[in-house]
């Protein structure tokens, strides 16, 4: 059985710094169908189930105008992940890679990011598709998808 | 002249919580040509100038295998931004929108994200294109671009 958060063969940990450098406010909570990391998908998919992003006061005031965006970028805190792994073997198959060459939840700053489709806005709650995180995951940020802000490609450009 | 970090007409601030909920380690420093926010581009572009991402020890050990990825997602801490705005008027033109309907650097958790092209890896330094942040911006995370991990589109799918 796959164990969570153990250190596997070939993996390498480092001592965490004594102090952090900046602080995060949890601004809401993400509700998904997944309560166990072993059941959650490895990568969100926009044909996945609808999930709820509950934005807490006073931050819900910042949702004004969000309904006009079809896609959002969501940042969240992977609150059950260890932070001290620099080399990882996610599949426990002997293949070891650096943490920054992986999208594993175990990372020095365990911030997950997803691009989701916005289905509907119900007051302070967004219904979206495309998440892969656990139920109860703390919300860190919401932004319009960057591609919606990009200038059109130049004519004759690459 | 555009002032930085003032509160403009129509904007709304909230009282920040007394405590943060989680801590961030700065894992490196981003070097760009921009030392003034008024000169930095509003959105990074992969035909922009090369920038350097300097990953600090011990985290540089996590770069193993990163050179195989053409595109990376970069998270960074927008260290000069105010965090208490929920309604903003970025162009000071009377148009006010919620913070989460904007990619403005002023947000409760001022984490910027960019997709960059990896030009080369020089030990603990990545040379990339596509950033828009200020010189000296603290690095928070690096991940392979999510689209490189997506399964291919299903045949006959949408």
Interface residues (C-beta under 8 A of the other chain):
Chain A: X12 X14 X15 X16 X17 X19 X20 X21 X22 X23 X24 X25 X26 X27 X43 X55 X58 X59 X61 X62 X63 X64 X65 X66 X68 X69 X72 X73 X75 X77 X79 X83 X86 X87 X96 X97 X98 X99 X100 X101 X102 X103 X107 X108 X109 X111 X113 X114 X115 X138 X140 X141 X142 X143 X144 X146 X149 X150 X151
Chain B: X12 X14 X15 X16 X17 X19 X20 X21 X22 X23 X24 X25 X26 X27 X43 X55 X58 X59 X61 X62 X63 X64 X65 X66 X68 X69 X72 X73 X75 X77 X79 X83 X85 X86 X87 X96 X97 X98 X99 X100 X101 X102 X103 X107 X108 X109 X111 X113 X114 X115 X138 X140 X141 X142 X143 X144 X146 X149 X150
